[in-house]
Amino acid sequence: MATIAWLVPTLLEGSGGHRTILQHADLLQRQGYQCILYLEDNQYLSSREVRHDIRRMFGLEFADVRLGWSDVRPADLVFATIWYSAKFVRDLLFPCIKGYFIQDYEPWFNPVGDGFLMAQNSYRYGLHPICIGRWLPTKLKDRFDVHGASFDFCADLDTYRRLPDIRKERAVCFVFQPEKTRRCALLGLEALGIVKHRMPDVKIYLYGTREPGNIWFDHQHLGMLGLQECNRLYNRCTVGLCLSSSNPSRIPFEMMAAGLPVVELYRDNNLYDCPHDAIVLCDPTPEALAEGLCRILGDPSLTAAMSRAGIAFMATRPVEKGFAQFLELVEGLLEGKGLLERAFEPMYRHPPVVAEQSANDGFDGRGVSTLTPVDRGRLAFLPPGIRTVVRSGYRAIRRLAREPHA
């Protein structure tokens, strides 16, 4: 059987991206392929320690794990898995098939500058892109005229499913990950603050990060959850909020498999993979997101219909389907067939939920601050650099308000 190497970035506990990489490498080794993992950094003293952490964090076993990307040995197929690994794969001197396992549009992870442009350049290296979801290959084709194949977002239906013994609560669960800017933590919190103001009895659950944050409304921070705990949470809640400004997360699909209606952002990246009858896509404002959440919370018939639609949609997308699609693409590359080109159309057909935004600059007509404790809580949540800029703006407005007009 063929040898397949994977260039894997630094391990992060709880990382969905790492779990997806390792699950697909494990799929290939279970099919008889020899898989070699090359871990990016030198934080480990031995491959034994890496194997132990992979087992501890992700529950997977790999016999051959090596340290560093500078000494990749000959293999039949080598996968880049993050934008800065693509150059290493491009520059390999031995003959091999050079693949690119793409889970997101990574230029957007960087400010516009070197990192942004170098991440874009990684798509121009002539590697064979295999993407998760239908938006990414569409993006690569439109932006770079690069053909990429894809496999669908799926879910483990043995893990994510309806649990009849759990009582439903009037509650929202939010994937709160402020360390990932693409997960729009502040936008989500603003929306949930509006929901809590309009519907004080609604419970708010935050999960996905260890740090609770400085949040101004009543909520429960659950921290990092295991897979079974996530499923129990989805069964307990009325609606799930998961925001992505780039490729969709796997989480909305796992929520749908558990029968949980979902609210997401109405952006091009979410139109190609999200079904229109199980997810509500909202204009990317706190007010619109709050409107979408409140519609579901206030309409039991809509909640029930979306729940049934989500379960039915995900019944056609068990994790085995995505694995089979990926395996077919890999085998096609190894057999010299290349990647089958497909054109995708948007799946979501409803217009976005919109809402009227409220304007409040935080000052009265005399330039005196009218910030309430809630407003100050919002300001405290901002990163220090942004908070300084905002406060500087407040001071400038006060100064202008005191000065006599010409």
N, C-alpha and C positions, 0 to 999 in steps of 0.2 A: 504493500500500500504506500501511497505518497506520504511525504513528510511536509507538514504545514507549520510554519513559524508565526508567532504572534508577538508584535512589539507592544507591550502593555504599559500604560502610564503608572505612576506611583499609586499604590493601593490606598483607597479611601474607604473607611468603614461606613457601611450603609449606602454606598454609591450604587445607584441603579445602572449607571453606565458601565461600571466594572462588572456588576452582576451579569449584564447582557453579554459583554465580551466573553467572560469566562463560561457562561452557559453555552454559548455557541462553539467555543473551543472544546468544551466537554462533549457536546453533541458529536463533533467530528472524531474525537478519540473513541467514543463509544461505537462509532461506525467502523473502527479499525484503522483510522489514520493515525500516524505518529505526530502528535502535537507537542511543540516546544514553545514554552512561554519565555520571553525575554523581558524582564522587569526593568523599568526605566532607570531607577536611581540606585544609589549606593547606601541607602539607610540600613540595609541588611548586611550582615557579615557572611551569611551563607544561604544557599538555595534552600536548605532545610528549614530555616526560619521563615522564608517566603511561603513555602508549601504549608507550613503550620498556620500562618496568618490567612492564607486563602481558604484553608479548611475551617478556621475559626470564624471568619467574616462571612463566607459565602457557601460553606458546606460542600465544597468541591475538592476533588483530589487530582493532582497532576504529578506524574512521575518525573518529568523533565522540566525544571524551572531554572533559568540562568539569570545572572545579574548583568545589567548593562546592555546597551544597543550597539556598542562599538565592535563587537566580535560575533556577528551573526553568521552562523555556519551554513553551508549549502543546504537548501531545501527546495522542494518542488513549487511551493506557494508560500509567499510571505505577506502577512497582513499588517499594514499600518492601521492604528486604531485611534489616533489623535493627530491633529494637524501637523505638529512638529515632529512626529515620527515618520511622516510621508517622505521627507527628504532623505532619511536614512534608508528607506526602502528603495526610493528612486536610485540612490547611488550604490546599491549593492553590485558587486563586480561579478558574482557568479550568475549563470543563466537561471532564471526562475520566472514564474508568473507573479506579478506584483499587484496585490490586491489592496483595497482601501475599505475598511469596515467603518462606515459613516453613520453615526447616530444623531448628529445635529449639524446645523450650519454654524461651524465654530468661529468664522470671522466675527460674528456678532458677540462672541464672548470677550472681545477685546475693544478698547477705545480705537477710534479711527487713527491709525498710525502704523508702525512697523508690524505689530502683532496682527492687526486686522488684514493688512496687505499680504503678509507672509502666509496667513491662514488661507486667504483666497488663492494664493499661488499654489498651495498644495493640491488644488483640484486640476492644475494645469500640468502635472508631472507625468501624465500618461499612465497612471495606475488604473486598475479596474475597480470602480466604486460599486460596492454593495451597500445599500442604504436601508434603514428601517423606516417604513412608512412610504407614502406616495407623494408627499410634498417635496422631499429632498431631491429625488431624481428630476422632478419638474423644475426645481430651482437650479440645479446644475445645468440642465439643458438650456433653460432660458437665459441664464446669466453667463455661462461659459461655453455653451455648445458642447458640453461633455455628456456622454451617455452613461447613465448609471442604472443599474437594476435595483430591485427592492423586494423586501418581504414585509408582510403586513404586521401591524400591531396586533398582538394576540395576548391571551392571558391563561394562566394555569387555572383551569376550571375546577380542579380538585381543591385548590386553595381559596379562590375567589368565587363565592357562591352564596345563595340565600341560606340563612340559618333560621329555621322556624322557631327556635327557642329564645330568640332575642327580641325584647320589646322595643318598638320604635320610639324615638324621642323627637321632639320638635327641636332639631339641632342641625347645625352646619359644621362640617369638618373641613379645615383648610390646610393644604400642604404649605406650611410656613418654613421657607428656607431662605432667610435673608442673605446668606453667604453666596447664593446663586442669583445674580441680578436678573437673569432671564425668567426667574420664577415670580417676579413682581410682588415682593412681600409687602411693600408699602401700599401699593394699589389695592391689594387684597384686604389689608387691615383697614384702610379708609372705607372700603365697601362694607366690611363687617361692622365697623363703627356705626354706619348709617342703619344697617339692619338692626343692630342692637338698640338704637334709638327708636326706630319705628316699631319693633317687636321685642320689647324688653324681656319677654318670657323665653325667647329662643336661646338655647345653649350654644356656645361657640367652643369648638375643640380645635386647637392648633397642634400640629405634629410635624415631624420631619427634621428637627434640629434639636440639639441638646440645650442651647441657650434660650431662656424664656423671652428675652427682649423686654423693652420698656413700653408696655401697651396700656392704653388709657381706658379700655372697656373691660367689663367682667368677662372672663373666659377661663378655660382650663387648658393648661399646656401639658401635653402628653409626652413630649420628647421624642426619642427614637423608638419606633415600634417594629416588632417582628411582623412577618407576613401574616400569620394567623391573627395577630392583634389588629392589624390593619383591616382584615376582613370583618372582624367583629365590630370595629368602629363603623365601617361602611354599612353594616346591617343595622346599627343603632341609630344612624342619622337619617334626616329627611333629604338632605342635599349635600353634595360635595363641591367644594371650590378648589380648582387646581388651575393655576395660570401659567401659561408658557408663551413667551414672546418669540420663541424660535420653534424648532420641531416639537410636536406634542410630546408630553411625558407619557410613559406607560400607565401612569396612575389613573387617568380618567377611564381607560379601558378596563382596568381592574375594578374600579368603582362600578362601572356598568355591569360587569359580570356578577357583582354582588347585588345588583338591583338598585343601585343608588343613582338618582338623577344627578347630572353634572352641569356646572356653570363654568364656562371658559371664555377666552377673549375672541372676539370676531376679528381675525386677521387672516391673511392669505395662508399662513403656515398651518392653520387649524381647519381649513375648508376641505382639504383633500382626504382626511382620515376620519373625521367626526360625523357620525350619523345625525341627520337633522331632527329625528324624533326622540332621541335619548339624551341629547346635550343641548343646552341653551347657550348660544354664543352672543356675547354682549359687546357693545361699543367699549373701547378700553378707557372708561372713566369710572371712578368709584360709584357715581350715581347710577350708571347703567348696570354695573355689576350688582349693586344692591337691589335694583329693580328686578333683575332676573332672579336673584335669590328669593326675594319677597314673593314674586309670582308663584314660585314652586311651593314655598312655605305656606302660602295662603290658599292653595287650591289642591285639596286632596285628590281630586279626580285627575288633574294634570300629573301629580306626583306618581299616582298608580300607573297611568299610561306610559310615562317616561320609564318607570321601573321595568315594566313588561317589555318595552321596546329595547332597553339596554340589554336585558337578559337574552332576548331573542337574537339581537345583533351579535353578541359575544358567543352565543352557542355555535355560531358558524366560524368562530375564530379561536379554537383551543390552541394552546401553545404548540401542540404537535404540528399544527398547520404551518405556523411560521418557521418551525425547525425544518419541515419538509421543503418549504420554499427555499430556505437558505441552502440546504444540502444540495438541492437540484442546481442552484447557481454555482456552487463550488465545484460540483462534479462536471458541470459544463465547462468551467474554466480549465480544469485539469485535463479534460478531453480535447481541449483546443477549440471548442465551439464559440468561445466568447460569451458575451452577455446578451440575452434576448431583450430587444428594445420594446418598451411599451409606453404608450401615451396615456396619461391619467386626466380625468376631469374632476372638478370639485364635487364632493359628495354632499356637503351641507347646502341646503337650498333655501333656507329661511333668511330674511333680512335680519340685521343685528337688532338686539334690544337696545334702545336708546332712552335717555332720560335727560331732563333739563338739569343743567349744572347750576349750583348756587355760587354766586360770586361774593367773596368776603375777603378783603385785603388785610383784615386784622386791626384796623384803625378807624376811629371815628373822624368826623370832619375836622377836628383840631389836631389830628396827628397823634392822638393819645391811644396807646395800645388798648384794644378791647379783647385781647386773647383770653379765653376762658381756661380753666384748668385742663379741659379736654384738648383745646388747641395747643396748650403748652406740652401736653403729653405727646401729641403728634410731632411737635417740633423736637422733643427729646429723642424720639425714635430715629430721626434722621442721622446719617453718619456725621461725625464731627466737622469735616470739611464743608459739607453742604449746610450744616447748621450755622456755621460761621458766616457763610455768604448770605443766608436768609436773614440773620440778625443784623448784618451790616446794611442790608436793604431796608430793614425796619428803621434803623437809626437815621439813614438818609431821608426816609419819608418824614420822620419826626422833625428833622432839621429844616426841611423844606416847608413843612407846615407852620413852623414858628417864624420863618423869615417873612418880612412884609413883601407883598407883591408889587412889582414895578408898575 
